[in-house]
Amino acid sequence: MVDRHRTIPRRISLTNTIFEGNNNVYLLDGERTILVDTGVSVPAIREELADGLAAYGVSYADIDEIFLTHWHYDHAGLAGEIQAESSATVYVHEADAALVAGDRTAIDAESTLKRQRFDEWSIPEDARRELEQYLSTAMEIGGQAVDVTPITDGDTFERNGGTLEAVHLPGHAAGLTAYAFEGETGREAFVGDVILPRYTPNVGGADVRVERPLETYLRSLERFIELDFERAWPGHRAPIDDPSSRAATIIAHHRDRTERVISVLEDQGPADVWTVSAHLFGSLSGIHILHGPGEAYAHLDHVRAAGIVTETDGVYALSQSNPSIESLFPSIDQ
């Protein structure tokens, strides 16, 4: 049966001085008052979101449900505080549920894996100290622990006369989930950081738990294109009116970046992740000390799995001359 209801989101744009680009929180009103994502947990953003909701006659106490696209603090940070005021049900994919819930075992395991990656990627001690200081400070924006309700791919939620469908699209985060619905233009989706209108979402560093990060993300982009949404509502900046084309552009971007990674190894010889990252991005600071080598690692891992490079003790070397990488990327007509 065709769902004739048309969901019309109300987009609340929040200042974001922690990460690049304003965060979006989406309000769905009707019989149930729903938020998609929440923004970071800092006093200024807490007040900004409250003011944005008030413009529609809504307070934190009115929120019935929160659908989170993934666990990152700029998307989930205020969920616990809103839940404390409203008793809202908070949904998030099962892969991210423990981190959003504040489970100490899950948080410690993620931190331990990060430190392991720092070693594997040969991040220098001074840069590592800067990054660890940044991450320690960033923990403060994570907000309160949340009583979460885990969801999985394909779960559907009949709300306010329409349907939200969970679409698991991992890569940037292990649990990254879009929520599809019937909108004004046809099939639309809240996509979090699956695609963004200006930047390419980081892979490799944004969630070190993702195995084979670039391959995982490419599969998600391919599925996203096949779903052929008419409009995407991203976690940052303005709606995207041709989301499949944007996803294809991101695939092309990663193909080009993989070629650059191979060029670095051709020109410089065997190199560790940090060295390749420096050739790609130059000097790094703050969160980019994690995201830069994470991105380089994701591409090195992708060509290593294809036998184009070998890895020994964290050093990558070409095993083929003039390798072809076309088969490593989805064939998408833009």
C-alpha positions in Angstrom: 0.0 0.0 0.0 1.3 3.4 -0.9 1.9 5.7 2.1 0.1 8.9 1.0 1.1 10.8 4.1 3.8 13.4 3.4 6.2 14.0 6.3 7.5 17.6 6.3 10.5 18.0 8.6 11.2 21.2 10.5 15.0 21.8 10.3 16.7 23.4 13.3 20.3 24.5 12.5 22.6 24.6 15.5 25.9 26.4 15.7 28.8 23.9 15.9 32.2 25.2 17.0 33.4 21.7 17.8 33.2 20.2 14.4 32.9 21.6 10.9 29.5 22.7 9.8 26.3 23.5 11.7 24.4 20.5 13.0 20.8 19.8 12.0 18.1 18.6 14.3 14.9 17.7 12.7 11.5 18.1 14.4 8.5 16.0 13.4 5.3 17.1 15.0 1.9 15.6 15.1 0.4 13.0 17.5 3.9 12.3 18.6 6.7 14.9 18.9 9.9 13.5 17.5 13.5 14.6 17.0 16.0 13.2 14.7 19.5 13.8 16.3 20.1 16.4 19.0 23.4 18.3 18.7 26.3 18.5 21.2 25.9 18.8 24.9 27.2 22.3 25.7 25.3 25.1 27.4 25.1 27.3 24.3 23.8 24.5 22.1 21.4 23.3 24.7 19.9 26.8 24.8 20.0 27.2 21.0 18.1 24.0 20.5 15.5 24.9 23.2 15.0 28.3 21.4 14.6 26.5 18.1 12.0 24.2 19.4 10.2 27.0 21.2 9.7 28.7 17.8 7.4 25.8 17.0 5.7 25.7 20.4 7.7 22.7 21.6 9.9 22.3 24.8 12.3 19.5 25.8 9.5 18.1 28.0 7.3 17.6 25.0 9.6 15.3 23.1 8.2 11.8 22.8 10.9 10.1 20.8 14.4 10.7 19.5 15.8 8.8 16.5 19.6 9.0 16.4 21.5 8.5 13.2 24.7 7.5 15.0 26.6 7.8 18.2 28.9 10.8 17.5 28.5 13.5 20.1 27.4 16.2 17.6 24.4 14.0 16.8 23.7 12.3 20.1 25.1 14.6 22.8 21.9 16.1 24.1 19.8 13.0 24.0 20.3 12.1 27.7 19.3 15.6 28.9 16.2 15.7 26.7 15.3 12.2 27.9 15.7 13.3 31.5 13.2 16.1 31.0 10.7 14.2 28.8 11.1 10.4 29.3 11.5 10.3 25.5 12.3 6.9 24.0 15.7 7.1 22.3 16.3 4.8 19.3 19.8 4.1 17.8 21.2 1.2 15.8 22.3 -1.7 17.9 26.0 -1.3 16.8 26.1 2.2 18.5 23.7 1.5 21.3 26.2 0.8 24.0 28.2 3.9 23.3 25.1 6.2 23.4 24.0 4.4 26.6 27.3 5.3 28.2 28.3 1.7 28.8 31.7 1.8 30.4 32.9 -1.4 28.9 32.0 -0.2 25.4 33.6 3.2 25.9 36.8 1.7 27.3 37.0 -0.8 24.4 36.6 2.0 21.9 39.3 4.1 23.6 41.6 1.1 23.8 41.1 0.4 20.1 41.9 4.1 19.3 45.2 3.9 21.2 46.0 0.7 19.3 45.4 2.5 16.0 47.6 5.4 17.1 50.4 2.9 17.4 49.6 1.1 14.1 49.4 4.4 12.2 52.7 5.6 13.7 51.3 8.9 15.0 54.2 10.8 16.5 54.3 11.4 20.2 53.7 15.2 20.1 50.8 14.8 17.7 49.4 12.0 19.8 49.6 14.1 23.0 47.7 16.9 21.2 45.1 14.5 20.0 44.6 12.7 23.3 44.2 16.1 25.0 41.6 17.1 22.4 39.7 13.8 22.8 39.7 14.2 26.6 38.2 17.6 26.3 35.7 16.5 23.7 34.4 13.8 26.1 32.7 16.7 27.9 30.3 17.3 25.0 29.0 13.7 25.1 26.3 14.5 27.6 24.4 12.3 30.0 24.0 8.5 29.6 20.9 7.5 27.7 18.4 4.7 28.2 18.5 3.5 24.6 16.2 1.3 22.6 18.3 -0.6 20.0 17.1 -0.9 16.4 18.3 -2.7 13.3 18.2 -2.4 9.6 14.7 -2.6 8.2 12.8 -1.7 11.4 9.8 0.5 10.7 8.0 2.9 12.9 4.4 4.1 12.1 4.3 7.7 13.3 2.1 10.7 12.8 0.3 9.0 9.8 3.5 8.1 8.1 6.4 5.5 8.3 10.0 5.9 9.3 12.2 3.0 8.0 15.7 2.4 9.4 18.3 1.9 6.7 21.7 0.8 8.1 24.5 2.4 6.1 27.7 1.9 8.0 31.1 3.4 7.2 31.5 6.8 8.9 30.1 5.0 12.0 29.4 1.4 12.7 25.7 2.0 13.5 25.1 4.9 11.0 21.4 4.7 10.1 19.2 6.7 7.8 15.5 7.0 8.3 13.5 6.8 5.1 10.0 8.4 4.7 7.5 9.8 2.2 8.2 13.5 1.9 7.1 16.4 -0.3 9.2 15.3 -3.3 8.6 11.5 -2.9 10.9 9.1 -1.1 13.3 11.1 1.2 15.5 10.3 4.1 17.3 11.7 7.2 20.8 10.6 6.5 23.0 11.9 9.3 26.6 11.7 7.9 26.0 9.1 5.2 26.5 11.9 2.7 27.0 15.7 3.2 26.5 18.5 0.8 30.0 20.0 1.0 32.4 17.7 2.8 33.0 14.0 2.4 32.3 12.2 5.7 35.5 10.8 7.3 36.1 7.1 7.1 38.7 5.2 9.1 39.2 7.7 11.9 35.6 8.7 12.7 34.8 5.3 14.1 37.8 3.0 14.5 35.5 0.0 15.2 34.5 -0.2 11.5 36.3 -3.1 9.9 37.4 -2.6 6.3 36.1 1.0 6.6 36.4 2.2 3.0 34.9 -1.0 1.5 32.1 -0.8 4.1 31.4 2.8 3.2 31.4 2.1 -0.5 28.9 -0.7 -0.1 26.7 1.7 1.8 27.0 4.4 -0.9 26.1 1.9 -3.5 23.0 0.8 -1.6 22.1 4.4 -1.0 22.2 5.1 -4.7 20.1 2.1 -5.5 17.5 3.4 -3.0 17.2 6.5 -5.2 15.9 9.0 -2.7 14.5 12.2 -4.1 15.9 14.3 -1.2 18.3 13.8 1.7 18.2 15.6 5.0 21.8 15.5 6.2 23.3 16.0 9.7 25.0 19.2 8.6 24.0 22.0 6.3 21.2 22.2 3.7 19.0 19.5 2.3 20.4 17.6 -0.8 18.0 17.5 -3.7 19.9 15.0 -5.8 21.4 12.7 -3.2 22.3 9.8 -5.5 24.4 12.1 -7.6 26.1 13.4 -4.5 26.8 9.8 -3.4 28.3 9.1 -6.8 30.5 12.1 -6.5 31.8 10.9 -3.1 32.6 7.5 -4.7 34.6 9.3 -7.4 36.3 11.3 -4.7 37.5 8.2 -2.9 38.6 6.6 -6.2 40.7 9.7 -6.8 42.1 9.6 -3.3 43.1 6.0 -3.7 45.0 6.9 -6.8 46.8 9.6 -4.8 47.7 7.1 -2.1 49.2 4.8 -4.7 51.1 7.8 -6.2 52.6 8.5 -2.7 53.9 5.0 -2.5 55.2 5.1 -6.1 57.0 8.4 -5.4 58.2 7.9 -1.8 58.6 4.1 -1.6 57.3 2.1 1.4 55.6 4.3 4.0 53.6 4.2 7.2 50.1 5.6 7.6 51.2 8.9 9.2 53.6 9.6 6.3 50.9 8.9 3.7 48.5 11.1 5.6 51.1 13.9 5.6 51.3 13.7 1.8 47.6 13.8 1.5 46.6 16.4 4.0 49.8 18.2 5.2 50.0 19.3 8.9 47.1 18.4 11.1 45.7 19.6 14.4 42.8 18.7 16.7 40.4 16.0 15.6 42.1 15.9 12.2 45.1 14.2 13.8 42.7 11.3 14.1 40.7 11.8 10.9 43.7 12.3 8.6 45.6 9.1 9.2 42.3 7.3 9.6 41.4 8.3 6.1 44.8 7.3 4.8 44.5 4.0 6.6 41.1 3.3 5.1 42.5 3.7 1.6 45.7 1.7 2.3 43.6 -1.1 3.8 41.4 -1.1 0.7 44.3 -1.6 -1.7 46.0 -4.0 0.7 43.0 -6.3 0.7 43.1 -6.3 -3.1 46.7 -7.3 -3.1 47.9 -4.0 -4.6 50.1 -3.3 -1.5 51.6 -5.3 1.3 51.8 -4.3 4.9 54.6 -5.3 7.3 54.8 -3.8 10.8 52.7 -0.8 9.8 54.7 0.0 6.6 52.9 -0.3 3.3 54.6 -1.0 0.0 53.4 -1.5 -3.6 53.3 -5.0 -4.8 52.2 -4.2 -8.3 53.4 -1.6 -10.8 50.8 0.5 -12.5 47.9 -1.2 -10.7 44.3 -0.8 -11.8 41.8 0.2 -9.1 38.6 0.5 -11.2 37.3 -2.9 -9.9 37.7 -1.7 -6.3 34.9 0.9 -6.7 31.2 0.6 -7.7 30.5 1.5 -11.3 28.2 4.4 -11.0 27.0 6.6 -13.9 26.7 10.2 -12.6 
